[in-house]
Amino acid sequence: MLRTITVGSCVSVQGSFVRKLANGNIQVRVGEKVFEGRPVTRTAA
């Protein structure tokens, strides 16, 4: 499943979901790298 996270104040990363962490952040994988950040909230269309 693709997920989008924010890293820092204005950088967004989209990748494959890896896991949810205890602090509320999630990890996503882009190629060989794993990024951690706050998940972007979903909005109703």
mmCIF file of the N, C-alpha and C atoms, coordinates in Angstrom:
data_MODEL
# 
_entry.id   MODEL 
# 
loop_
_atom_site.group_PDB 
_atom_site.id 
_atom_site.type_symbol 
_atom_site.label_atom_id 
_atom_site.label_alt_id 
_atom_site.label_comp_id 
_atom_site.label_asym_id 
_atom_site.label_entity_id 
_atom_site.label_seq_id 
_atom_site.pdbx_PDB_ins_code 
_atom_site.Cartn_x 
_atom_site.Cartn_y 
_atom_site.Cartn_z 
_atom_site.occupancy 
_atom_site.B_iso_or_equiv 
_atom_site.pdbx_formal_charge 
_atom_site.auth_seq_id 
_atom_site.auth_comp_id 
_atom_site.auth_asym_id 
_atom_site.auth_atom_id 
_atom_site.pdbx_PDB_model_num 
ATOM 1   N N  . MET A 1 1  ? 0.847   -1.155 0.000  1.00 0.00 ? 1  MET A N  1 
ATOM 2   C CA . MET A 1 1  ? 0.000   0.000  0.000  1.00 0.00 ? 1  MET A CA 1 
ATOM 3   C C  . MET A 1 1  ? 0.907   1.237  0.000  1.00 0.00 ? 1  MET A C  1 
ATOM 4   N N  . LEU A 1 2  ? 0.628   2.182  -0.867 1.00 0.00 ? 2  LEU A N  1 
ATOM 5   C CA . LEU A 1 2  ? 1.378   3.436  -0.906 1.00 0.00 ? 2  LEU A CA 1 
ATOM 6   C C  . LEU A 1 2  ? 0.885   4.371  0.189  1.00 0.00 ? 2  LEU A C  1 
ATOM 7   N N  . ARG A 1 3  ? 1.817   5.012  0.870  1.00 0.00 ? 3  ARG A N  1 
ATOM 8   C CA . ARG A 1 3  ? 1.489   5.989  1.908  1.00 0.00 ? 3  ARG A CA 1 
ATOM 9   C C  . ARG A 1 3  ? 2.371   7.212  1.705  1.00 0.00 ? 3  ARG A C  1 
ATOM 10  N N  . THR A 1 4  ? 1.893   8.353  2.164  1.00 0.00 ? 4  THR A N  1 
ATOM 11  C CA . THR A 1 4  ? 2.638   9.600  2.072  1.00 0.00 ? 4  THR A CA 1 
ATOM 12  C C  . THR A 1 4  ? 2.913   10.090 3.481  1.00 0.00 ? 4  THR A C  1 
ATOM 13  N N  . ILE A 1 5  ? 4.161   10.527 3.710  1.00 0.00 ? 5  ILE A N  1 
ATOM 14  C CA . ILE A 1 5  ? 4.548   11.066 5.006  1.00 0.00 ? 5  ILE A CA 1 
ATOM 15  C C  . ILE A 1 5  ? 5.196   12.431 4.816  1.00 0.00 ? 5  ILE A C  1 
ATOM 16  N N  . THR A 1 6  ? 5.223   13.226 5.875  1.00 0.00 ? 6  THR A N  1 
ATOM 17  C CA . THR A 1 6  ? 5.964   14.474 5.861  1.00 0.00 ? 6  THR A CA 1 
ATOM 18  C C  . THR A 1 6  ? 7.196   14.300 6.732  1.00 0.00 ? 6  THR A C  1 
ATOM 19  N N  . VAL A 1 7  ? 8.323   14.730 6.176  1.00 0.00 ? 7  VAL A N  1 
ATOM 20  C CA . VAL A 1 7  ? 9.602   14.680 6.875  1.00 0.00 ? 7  VAL A CA 1 
ATOM 21  C C  . VAL A 1 7  ? 10.054  16.123 7.028  1.00 0.00 ? 7  VAL A C  1 
ATOM 22  N N  . GLY A 1 8  ? 10.155  16.584 8.240  1.00 0.00 ? 8  GLY A N  1 
ATOM 23  C CA . GLY A 1 8  ? 10.468  17.987 8.458  1.00 0.00 ? 8  GLY A CA 1 
ATOM 24  C C  . GLY A 1 8  ? 9.216   18.825 8.264  1.00 0.00 ? 8  GLY A C  1 
ATOM 25  N N  . SER A 1 9  ? 9.397   20.103 7.886  1.00 0.00 ? 9  SER A N  1 
ATOM 26  C CA . SER A 1 9  ? 8.242   20.989 7.778  1.00 0.00 ? 9  SER A CA 1 
ATOM 27  C C  . SER A 1 9  ? 7.632   21.022 6.387  1.00 0.00 ? 9  SER A C  1 
ATOM 28  N N  . CYS A 1 10 ? 8.391   20.706 5.337  1.00 0.00 ? 10 CYS A N  1 
ATOM 29  C CA . CYS A 1 10 ? 7.832   20.868 3.994  1.00 0.00 ? 10 CYS A CA 1 
ATOM 30  C C  . CYS A 1 10 ? 8.257   19.791 2.993  1.00 0.00 ? 10 CYS A C  1 
ATOM 31  N N  . VAL A 1 11 ? 8.845   18.701 3.447  1.00 0.00 ? 11 VAL A N  1 
ATOM 32  C CA . VAL A 1 11 ? 9.272   17.634 2.547  1.00 0.00 ? 11 VAL A CA 1 
ATOM 33  C C  . VAL A 1 11 ? 8.321   16.457 2.695  1.00 0.00 ? 11 VAL A C  1 
ATOM 34  N N  . SER A 1 12 ? 7.766   15.996 1.576  1.00 0.00 ? 12 SER A N  1 
ATOM 35  C CA . SER A 1 12 ? 6.872   14.840 1.575  1.00 0.00 ? 12 SER A CA 1 
ATOM 36  C C  . SER A 1 12 ? 7.544   13.685 0.841  1.00 0.00 ? 12 SER A C  1 
ATOM 37  N N  . VAL A 1 13 ? 7.291   12.477 1.335  1.00 0.00 ? 13 VAL A N  1 
ATOM 38  C CA . VAL A 1 13 ? 7.837   11.260 0.729  1.00 0.00 ? 13 VAL A CA 1 
ATOM 39  C C  . VAL A 1 13 ? 6.686   10.284 0.549  1.00 0.00 ? 13 VAL A C  1 
ATOM 40  N N  . GLN A 1 14 ? 6.618   9.657  -0.632 1.00 0.00 ? 14 GLN A N  1 
ATOM 41  C CA . GLN A 1 14 ? 5.586   8.656  -0.887 1.00 0.00 ? 14 GLN A CA 1 
ATOM 42  C C  . GLN A 1 14 ? 6.276   7.337  -1.194 1.00 0.00 ? 14 GLN A C  1 
ATOM 43  N N  . GLY A 1 15 ? 5.835   6.286  -0.512 1.00 0.00 ? 15 GLY A N  1 
ATOM 44  C CA . GLY A 1 15 ? 6.439   4.983  -0.719 1.00 0.00 ? 15 GLY A CA 1 
ATOM 45  C C  . GLY A 1 15 ? 5.572   3.879  -0.153 1.00 0.00 ? 15 GLY A C  1 
ATOM 46  N N  . SER A 1 16 ? 6.127   2.669  -0.176 1.00 0.00 ? 16 SER A N  1 
ATOM 47  C CA . SER A 1 16 ? 5.406   1.492  0.324  1.00 0.00 ? 16 SER A CA 1 
ATOM 48  C C  . SER A 1 16 ? 5.441   1.466  1.844  1.00 0.00 ? 16 SER A C  1 
ATOM 49  N N  . PHE A 1 17 ? 4.273   1.234  2.448  1.00 0.00 ? 17 PHE A N  1 
ATOM 50  C CA . PHE A 1 17 ? 4.162   1.187  3.905  1.00 0.00 ? 17 PHE A CA 1 
ATOM 51  C C  . PHE A 1 17 ? 5.019   0.067  4.465  1.00 0.00 ? 17 PHE A C  1 
ATOM 52  N N  . VAL A 1 18 ? 5.797   0.374  5.522  1.00 0.00 ? 18 VAL A N  1 
ATOM 53  C CA . VAL A 1 18 ? 6.621   -0.629 6.200  1.00 0.00 ? 18 VAL A CA 1 
ATOM 54  C C  . VAL A 1 18 ? 5.999   -0.983 7.542  1.00 0.00 ? 18 VAL A C  1 
ATOM 55  N N  . ARG A 1 19 ? 5.863   0.017  8.436  1.00 0.00 ? 19 ARG A N  1 
ATOM 56  C CA . ARG A 1 19 ? 5.264   -0.252 9.745  1.00 0.00 ? 19 ARG A CA 1 
ATOM 57  C C  . ARG A 1 19 ? 4.886   1.044  10.440 1.00 0.00 ? 19 ARG A C  1 
ATOM 58  N N  . LYS A 1 20 ? 3.996   0.926  11.433 1.00 0.00 ? 20 LYS A N  1 
ATOM 59  C CA . LYS A 1 20 ? 3.599   2.053  12.273 1.00 0.00 ? 20 LYS A CA 1 
ATOM 60  C C  . LYS A 1 20 ? 4.403   1.977  13.555 1.00 0.00 ? 20 LYS A C  1 
ATOM 61  N N  . LEU A 1 21 ? 4.897   3.117  14.013 1.00 0.00 ? 21 LEU A N  1 
ATOM 62  C CA . LEU A 1 21 ? 5.708   3.168  15.214 1.00 0.00 ? 21 LEU A CA 1 
ATOM 63  C C  . LEU A 1 21 ? 4.867   3.597  16.413 1.00 0.00 ? 21 LEU A C  1 
ATOM 64  N N  . ALA A 1 22 ? 5.376   3.339  17.606 1.00 0.00 ? 22 ALA A N  1 
ATOM 65  C CA . ALA A 1 22 ? 4.647   3.644  18.840 1.00 0.00 ? 22 ALA A CA 1 
ATOM 66  C C  . ALA A 1 22 ? 4.411   5.134  19.024 1.00 0.00 ? 22 ALA A C  1 
ATOM 67  N N  . ASN A 1 23 ? 5.272   5.986  18.454 1.00 0.00 ? 23 ASN A N  1 
ATOM 68  C CA . ASN A 1 23 ? 5.138   7.434  18.622 1.00 0.00 ? 23 ASN A CA 1 
ATOM 69  C C  . ASN A 1 23 ? 4.169   8.063  17.623 1.00 0.00 ? 23 ASN A C  1 
ATOM 70  N N  . GLY A 1 24 ? 3.502   7.246  16.795 1.00 0.00 ? 24 GLY A N  1 
ATOM 71  C CA . GLY A 1 24 ? 2.530   7.756  15.829 1.00 0.00 ? 24 GLY A CA 1 
ATOM 72  C C  . GLY A 1 24 ? 3.085   7.940  14.438 1.00 0.00 ? 24 GLY A C  1 
ATOM 73  N N  . ASN A 1 25 ? 4.399   7.912  14.295 1.00 0.00 ? 25 ASN A N  1 
ATOM 74  C CA . ASN A 1 25 ? 5.014   8.015  12.972 1.00 0.00 ? 25 ASN A CA 1 
ATOM 75  C C  . ASN A 1 25 ? 4.891   6.685  12.238 1.00 0.00 ? 25 ASN A C  1 
ATOM 76  N N  . ILE A 1 26 ? 5.089   6.727  10.919 1.00 0.00 ? 26 ILE A N  1 
ATOM 77  C CA . ILE A 1 26 ? 5.131   5.497  10.137 1.00 0.00 ? 26 ILE A CA 1 
ATOM 78  C C  . ILE A 1 26 ? 6.406   5.480  9.310  1.00 0.00 ? 26 ILE A C  1 
ATOM 79  N N  . GLN A 1 27 ? 6.768   4.312  8.828  1.00 0.00 ? 27 GLN A N  1 
ATOM 80  C CA . GLN A 1 27 ? 7.926   4.162  7.954  1.00 0.00 ? 27 GLN A CA 1 
ATOM 81  C C  . GLN A 1 27 ? 7.455   3.739  6.573  1.00 0.00 ? 27 GLN A C  1 
ATOM 82  N N  . VAL A 1 28 ? 8.079   4.322  5.539  1.00 0.00 ? 28 VAL A N  1 
ATOM 83  C CA . VAL A 1 28 ? 7.803   3.934  4.164  1.00 0.00 ? 28 VAL A CA 1 
ATOM 84  C C  . VAL A 1 28 ? 9.116   3.613  3.471  1.00 0.00 ? 28 VAL A C  1 
ATOM 85  N N  . ARG A 1 29 ? 9.057   2.703  2.500  1.00 0.00 ? 29 ARG A N  1 
ATOM 86  C CA . ARG A 1 29 ? 10.248  2.293  1.760  1.00 0.00 ? 29 ARG A CA 1 
ATOM 87  C C  . ARG A 1 29 ? 10.190  2.859  0.351  1.00 0.00 ? 29 ARG A C  1 
ATOM 88  N N  . VAL A 1 30 ? 11.298  3.476  -0.068 1.00 0.00 ? 30 VAL A N  1 
ATOM 89  C CA . VAL A 1 30 ? 11.460  3.973  -1.429 1.00 0.00 ? 30 VAL A CA 1 
ATOM 90  C C  . VAL A 1 30 ? 12.755  3.359  -1.946 1.00 0.00 ? 30 VAL A C  1 
ATOM 91  N N  . GLY A 1 31 ? 12.621  2.349  -2.794 1.00 0.00 ? 31 GLY A N  1 
ATOM 92  C CA . GLY A 1 31 ? 13.819  1.634  -3.251 1.00 0.00 ? 31 GLY A CA 1 
ATOM 93  C C  . GLY A 1 31 ? 14.459  0.908  -2.084 1.00 0.00 ? 31 GLY A C  1 
ATOM 94  N N  . GLU A 1 32 ? 15.736  1.196  -1.826 1.00 0.00 ? 32 GLU A N  1 
ATOM 95  C CA . GLU A 1 32 ? 16.457  0.572  -0.720 1.00 0.00 ? 32 GLU A CA 1 
ATOM 96  C C  . GLU A 1 32 ? 16.382  1.382  0.565  1.00 0.00 ? 32 GLU A C  1 
ATOM 97  N N  . LYS A 1 33 ? 15.852  2.605  0.515  1.00 0.00 ? 33 LYS A N  1 
ATOM 98  C CA . LYS A 1 33 ? 15.839  3.488  1.676  1.00 0.00 ? 33 LYS A CA 1 
ATOM 99  C C  . LYS A 1 33 ? 14.503  3.435  2.407  1.00 0.00 ? 33 LYS A C  1 
ATOM 100 N N  . VAL A 1 34 ? 14.557  3.575  3.728  1.00 0.00 ? 34 VAL A N  1 
ATOM 101 C CA . VAL A 1 34 ? 13.365  3.620  4.572  1.00 0.00 ? 34 VAL A CA 1 
ATOM 102 C C  . VAL A 1 34 ? 13.327  4.991  5.235  1.00 0.00 ? 34 VAL A C  1 
ATOM 103 N N  . PHE A 1 35 ? 12.188  5.674  5.103  1.00 0.00 ? 35 PHE A N  1 
ATOM 104 C CA . PHE A 1 35 ? 12.001  7.000  5.669  1.00 0.00 ? 35 PHE A CA 1 
ATOM 105 C C  . PHE A 1 35 ? 10.967  6.923  6.773  1.00 0.00 ? 35 PHE A C  1 
ATOM 106 N N  . GLU A 1 36 ? 11.147  7.766  7.797  1.00 0.00 ? 36 GLU A N  1 
ATOM 107 C CA . GLU A 1 36 ? 10.204  7.836  8.907  1.00 0.00 ? 36 GLU A CA 1 
ATOM 108 C C  . GLU A 1 36 ? 9.656   9.246  9.006  1.00 0.00 ? 36 GLU A C  1 
ATOM 109 N N  . GLY A 1 37 ? 8.333   9.354  9.217  1.00 0.00 ? 37 GLY A N  1 
ATOM 110 C CA . GLY A 1 37 ? 7.730   10.669 9.357  1.00 0.00 ? 37 GLY A CA 1 
ATOM 111 C C  . GLY A 1 37 ? 6.281   10.590 9.768  1.00 0.00 ? 37 GLY A C  1 
ATOM 112 N N  . ARG A 1 38 ? 5.652   11.749 9.832  1.00 0.00 ? 38 ARG A N  1 
ATOM 113 C CA . ARG A 1 38 ? 4.245   11.838 10.208 1.00 0.00 ? 38 ARG A CA 1 
ATOM 114 C C  . ARG A 1 38 ? 3.372   11.502 9.000  1.00 0.00 ? 38 ARG A C  1 
ATOM 115 N N  . PRO A 1 39 ? 2.367   10.645 9.160  1.00 0.00 ? 39 PRO A N  1 
ATOM 116 C CA . PRO A 1 39 ? 1.497   10.320 8.028  1.00 0.00 ? 39 PRO A CA 1 
ATOM 117 C C  . PRO A 1 39 ? 0.635   11.513 7.609  1.00 0.00 ? 39 PRO A C  1 
ATOM 118 N N  . VAL A 1 40 ? 0.424   11.656 6.312  1.00 0.00 ? 40 VAL A N  1 
ATOM 119 C CA . VAL A 1 40 ? -0.461  12.699 5.784  1.00 0.00 ? 40 VAL A CA 1 
ATOM 120 C C  . VAL A 1 40 ? -1.889  12.203 5.951  1.00 0.00 ? 40 VAL A C  1 
ATOM 121 N N  . THR A 1 41 ? -2.763  13.031 6.497  1.00 0.00 ? 41 THR A N  1 
ATOM 122 C CA . THR A 1 41 ? -4.140  12.619 6.738  1.00 0.00 ? 41 THR A CA 1 
ATOM 123 C C  . THR A 1 41 ? -4.900  12.527 5.440  1.00 0.00 ? 41 THR A C  1 
ATOM 124 N N  . ARG A 1 42 ? -5.807  11.599 5.386  1.00 0.00 ? 42 ARG A N  1 
ATOM 125 C CA . ARG A 1 42 ? -6.649  11.408 4.207  1.00 0.00 ? 42 ARG A CA 1 
ATOM 126 C C  . ARG A 1 42 ? -7.828  12.363 4.283  1.00 0.00 ? 42 ARG A C  1 
ATOM 127 N N  . THR A 1 43 ? -8.258  12.871 3.128  1.00 0.00 ? 43 THR A N  1 
ATOM 128 C CA . THR A 1 43 ? -9.428  13.741 3.081  1.00 0.00 ? 43 THR A CA 1 
ATOM 129 C C  . THR A 1 43 ? -10.484 13.111 2.199  1.00 0.00 ? 43 THR A C  1 
ATOM 130 N N  . ALA A 1 44 ? -11.740 13.369 2.496  1.00 0.00 ? 44 ALA A N  1 
ATOM 131 C CA . ALA A 1 44 ? -12.846 12.850 1.695  1.00 0.00 ? 44 ALA A CA 1 
ATOM 132 C C  . ALA A 1 44 ? -12.937 13.631 0.399  1.00 0.00 ? 44 ALA A C  1 
ATOM 133 N N  . ALA A 1 45 ? -13.168 12.928 -0.682 1.00 0.00 ? 45 ALA A N  1 
ATOM 134 C CA . ALA A 1 45 ? -13.276 13.568 -1.993 1.00 0.00 ? 45 ALA A CA 1 
ATOM 135 C C  . ALA A 1 45 ? -14.662 14.122 -2.231 1.00 0.00 ? 45 ALA A C  1 
# 
